[in-house]
Amino acid sequence: MTDIRLTTWNEDACRRVHEATLEVLADPGVEVRHEGARQLLAAAGARVDGLRVRLDAILVEHALASAPRKFVVESRGGQDPLVLEDGRT
């Protein structure tokens, strides 16, 4: 049997990953193949060039701030639902 380990990041590691992700989303951006999704992102303020979509940090931060802090993932197998709150289970 293998040992299973769970490693969590501290706040500094989370911040560094978040900052690096913001840089990638801004440049080079991401390829979005769904036209409707590109239109929605453009309407929200993203820069769209063909399939390439670039999201400025302020746009991402605004989206994160407006996201619910708690949501429930229902089970299809009848188990108890998983409640996620403020990044915790």
C-alpha positions, 0 to 999 in steps of 0.5 A, a space after each residue: 500500500 502506498 503512503 498518501 500525503 497531502 501537502 498544503 501551501 502557505 499564504 506566501 506560496 498561494 500568493 506567488 502562484 496567484 501572481 504568476 497566474 495573473 501574469 500568464 492570463 495577461 500575457 500570453 493569455 489563453 486560447 478560447 475556441 468558443 466564440 460565445 465565451 470570447 464575446 462574453 470575455 470581451 464584453 467584460 473587458 478582456 482583450 480578444 485577438 482572434 482566439 487569444 484572450 488576455 485578461 488584465 489582473 483587475 478583471 480577474 480580481 473583480 471576478 474573484 471578488 464577485 464569486 460566492 464564498 460558499 458553494 455545495 457540490 452535490 453527490 450523484 451517488 447519494 453521499 453527503 454533499 461537499 461544502 466548499 467555503 472560503 477555499 476550505 472543505 
